[in-house]
């Protein structure tokens, strides 16, 4: 990270001002860029100097967004992507070939699971899942052809944590790349590169945007690894639009203050619900009752904006609870200013079998709440009335 504090780096880093001397970066809505002369064009295509050629390759707005994100993550370089899933797929496909093997945490976002189990096997790339809480299982799963360890921490939606220091040390000792999906934590709460991760991926659609406006993703990494990502992205086209790059760069300016409030509200909701008569359990990384509380305190600044709880009445009470909510939104998204409730078993993780869902803690009555920025009293009041009406 730069020598400036997080909030300052997020606000003050900008691309070079134009001749108009604007205070806020303009939107560069252009598909291509003009060359000074034939030699300028040749040298740019030969990558002998840096500059913009075509917005599928780079654009001032996406450049500013990714430069900021690299500063905040402590990465050397990276690339903006059209979506979080474009980032996940590119970060895998850029480094894997037929015959390679991936070790992955069992608890993954549903679409990432589909990439590993349905898409990559088409090209002869296999994977082995490890129980996220099985410390010994990671090394046992490594094979001679293992090329990458892929994980989420906190996991979606069970909020289980992976010890980044241990897993990154394991990857280094075996010469295996460690790729971390940092979507739930954001760079404000957690920096996997600090612990030794090689690649960090984001769905910028979530907390980074923070207001449910645009789709976007990002990959950040080292100068050494970046050429593989750059080549894959240039020739498959998962590019972010200039407008989305501009908007996400502006969103990073408020990430710290928003995450502080998300985390404060989430902790208060978790504390309020803990021990509730209608619930089997409440999970939140910064609750002392959370099984990995000490690890959460070690590698996260705060506990994040997600709370999960399990209704005693299972799937039937889960449906009644969601239908009874009056203010809280029902959506598959998360990280919004608005509080959102999701039933993972029937939505985001519905493509998994029941056995696969149970293996990662997704029970029929599990509800995931992305806690927003509304007044805490109103959030609690809506949850309480919905719990009461769903009995």
GIDAQUI-V587372 format. One record per residue. N is the residue number from 1. RES is the residue in one letter. PSI is psi as a letter, one per 20 degrees, with the letter a starting at -180 (999 if undefined). OMEGA is omega in whole degrees, 0 to 359 (NA if undefined). Layout:
n={N;N}
res={RES;RES}
psi={PSI;PSI}
omega={OMEGA;OMEGA}
This chain:
n={1;2;3;4;5;6;7;8;9;10;11;12;13;14;15;16;17;18;19;20;21;22;23;24;25;26;27;28;29;30;31;32;33;34;35;36;37;38;39;40;41;42;43;44;45;46;47;48;49;50;51;52;53;54;55;56;57;58;59;60;61;62;63;64;65;66;67;68;69;70;71;72;73;74;75;76;77;78;79;80;81;82;83;84;85;86;87;88;89;90;91;92;93;94;95;96;97;98;99;100;101;102;103;104;105;106;107;108;109;110;111;112;113;114;115;116;117;118;119;120;121;122;123;124;125;126;127;128;129;130;131;132;133;134;135;136;137;138;139;140;141;142;143;144;145;146;147;148;149;150;151;152;153;154;155;156;157;158;159;160;161;162;163;164;165;166;167;168;169;170;171;172;173;174;175;176;177;178;179;180;181;182;183;184;185;186;187;188;189;190;191;192;193;194;195;196;197;198;199;200;201;202;203;204;205;206;207;208;209;210;211;212;213;214;215;216;217;218;219;220;221;222;223;224;225;226;227;228;229;230;231;232;233;234;235;236;237;238;239;240;241;242;243;244;245;246;247;248;249;250;251;252;253;254;255;256;257;258;259;260;261;262;263;264;265;266;267;268;269;270;271;272;273;274;275;276;277;278;279;280;281;282;283;284;285;286;287;288;289;290;291;292;293;294;295;296;297;298;299;300;301;302;303;304;305;306;307;308;309;310;311;312;313;314;315;316;317;318;319;320;321;322;323;324;325;326;327;328;329;330;331;332;333;334;335;336;337;338;339;340;341;342;343;344;345;346;347;348;349;350;351;352;353;354;355;356;357;358;359;360;361;362;363;364;365;366;367;368;369;370;371;372;373;374;375;376;377;378;379;380;381;382;383;384;385;386;387;388;389;390;391}
res={X;X;X;X;X;X;X;X;X;X;X;X;X;X;X;X;X;X;X;X;X;X;X;X;X;X;X;X;X;X;X;X;X;X;X;X;X;X;X;X;X;X;X;X;X;X;X;X;X;X;X;X;X;X;X;X;X;X;X;X;X;X;X;X;X;X;X;X;X;X;X;X;X;X;X;X;X;X;X;X;X;X;X;X;X;X;X;X;X;X;X;X;X;X;X;X;X;X;X;X;X;X;X;X;X;X;X;X;X;X;X;X;X;X;X;X;X;X;X;X;X;X;X;X;X;X;X;X;X;X;X;X;X;X;X;X;X;X;X;X;X;X;X;X;X;X;X;X;X;X;X;X;X;X;X;X;X;X;X;X;X;X;X;X;X;X;X;X;X;X;X;X;X;X;X;X;X;X;X;X;X;X;X;X;X;X;X;X;X;X;X;X;X;X;X;X;X;X;X;X;X;X;X;X;X;X;X;X;X;X;X;X;X;X;X;X;X;X;X;X;X;X;X;X;X;X;X;X;X;X;X;X;X;X;X;X;X;X;X;X;X;X;X;X;X;X;X;X;X;X;X;X;X;X;X;X;X;X;X;X;X;X;X;X;X;X;X;X;X;X;X;X;X;X;X;X;X;X;X;X;X;X;X;X;X;X;X;X;X;X;X;X;X;X;X;X;X;X;X;X;X;X;X;X;X;X;X;X;X;X;X;X;X;X;X;X;X;X;X;X;X;X;X;X;X;X;X;X;X;X;X;X;X;X;X;X;X;X;X;X;X;X;X;X;X;X;X;X;X;X;X;X;X;X;X;X;X;X;X;X;X;X;X;X;X;X;X;X;X;X;X;X;X;X;X;X;X;X;X;X;X;X;X;X;X;X;X;X;X;X;X}
psi={q;r;i;q;q;g;h;g;g;h;g;i;p;q;r;p;q;a;i;i;l;q;h;p;p;r;p;m;m;q;h;r;q;q;q;h;a;h;h;g;g;g;h;g;h;i;k;i;r;q;r;p;g;p;i;h;g;r;q;h;g;h;g;g;g;h;g;g;h;g;g;h;i;k;r;h;r;a;p;q;q;h;r;g;h;h;g;g;g;h;h;g;h;h;i;q;r;p;i;r;q;p;p;q;p;h;n;q;q;g;h;h;g;h;g;h;h;g;g;h;h;h;j;k;p;r;q;p;q;p;p;h;j;n;h;h;h;g;h;h;i;p;r;h;j;p;h;q;p;p;q;p;p;q;q;o;j;i;k;q;q;p;o;h;g;g;h;h;h;g;g;g;h;i;k;p;q;p;o;p;o;k;g;h;h;r;i;h;h;p;n;h;h;h;i;j;q;h;p;p;q;q;o;i;h;d;h;g;g;i;j;k;g;r;p;r;r;q;p;q;b;r;h;g;h;h;h;g;g;g;g;g;g;h;i;i;k;l;q;q;q;g;g;h;g;g;g;h;g;h;h;h;h;j;g;g;h;g;h;g;g;g;h;g;g;g;g;h;g;g;h;h;i;p;j;p;h;i;q;g;q;p;p;p;h;j;p;h;i;p;h;k;g;h;g;g;h;g;j;q;g;r;i;r;j;p;p;q;q;p;p;h;j;b;h;g;h;g;g;h;g;g;h;i;p;g;g;p;q;o;q;i;r;r;k;r;h;p;p;p;p;q;n;h;h;i;e;h;k;h;i;q;r;h;g;h;g;h;h;j;j;n;r;h;j;p;p;p;o;o;p;b;j;r;p;h;h;h;g;g;g;g;g;g;h;h;g;g;i;i;999}
omega={180;179;176;177;185;184;181;179;181;183;192;179;179;171;182;179;176;179;179;177;180;177;178;184;177;176;180;181;179;178;185;185;184;176;179;180;183;180;176;179;182;184;176;179;178;181;175;174;181;178;182;179;192;187;170;179;181;181;181;182;177;176;181;179;185;177;177;183;177;177;185;179;186;180;181;184;180;182;175;183;183;181;175;181;173;178;180;184;181;181;175;187;182;187;186;178;178;182;180;184;179;168;185;173;183;182;182;173;187;182;175;175;180;177;184;187;184;186;183;177;176;181;175;179;184;179;176;178;177;173;187;181;181;184;182;185;182;181;179;184;183;179;179;182;179;183;187;167;181;182;170;171;355;184;180;6;190;178;173;183;171;177;186;180;182;184;179;176;177;179;179;183;182;182;183;178;175;185;186;171;185;188;185;186;188;179;179;184;188;179;182;180;176;182;176;179;180;185;174;181;180;157;180;177;190;187;181;172;171;182;174;187;189;174;178;178;181;171;173;188;179;175;182;183;188;182;179;178;181;181;181;184;181;189;173;167;178;190;175;178;177;181;180;176;178;183;182;175;176;180;180;181;181;184;184;183;178;182;175;182;176;184;178;179;182;179;180;178;180;179;180;186;183;181;180;185;182;188;174;181;173;181;175;189;182;167;178;179;180;186;181;183;182;177;178;180;181;190;177;178;177;189;178;185;183;173;174;175;182;179;180;183;175;188;180;178;177;178;180;180;181;181;182;180;183;180;185;184;170;184;176;181;174;178;182;171;180;176;185;174;182;175;189;185;182;183;189;182;184;180;174;174;179;178;179;179;181;181;179;172;180;179;182;182;183;176;176;178;170;189;186;186;177;176;185;181;181;177;181;181;180;178;182;181;178;176;181;182;183;182;NA}
